[in-house]
Amino acid sequence: MDEGPRPTVLGMTREDRAWLYALFGGGGLALLLAAPWLAGWLDAVPFIPFSGVLDWLASLDSAAWWVLRPAIGLVAGVGLAAFVIADEYQLEVGDDAVVVVRGRDRRRVSREQVVGVYRERKKVVIHGTGGRVLFDQQVEAPKDAVRAAFADRGYPWESE
């Protein structure tokens, strides 16, 4: 049984998520791998606060720490990436409604409630009846994809 056209999904793609995990994980790994060198270099700068912490970091130079530091950085980076991804908004634009998804929360905005949609920088703004703002958040999607998702389905698109 055909349910009609599938909704257009706006938000981070699977590839975007993979890059985020790779960059944050790799960045954490590289940062903590180079921590003793960076701490020693920063310790020579006279106006850096917390020089005791930098001395402690520079002293973590045993063989075990050369393995543990990058592993801790990798785990911290991947954890931060997971937090960023969980905090992202996603829009499912259908013919009869827009579903706002954030984590496990889903909120349905019926088409009858929508009186205007536009893009303001990276934010998608959806105005409703009575002057209510139904959605006003950043969505990771190309500008043309956002316009097409709404305008092609007949929503009142207000941006040029």
Buried (B, 14 or more C-beta within 10 A) or exposed (E): EEEEEEBBBBBBEEEBBEEBBEEBBBBBBBBBBBBBEBBBEBBEEEEEEEBEEBEEBBEBEEEEBEEEBBEBBBBBBBEBBBEBBEEBBBBBBBEEBBBBBBEEEEEEBEBEBBBBBBBEEEEBBBBBEEEEEBBEBEBBBEEEEBBBBBBEBEBEBBBE
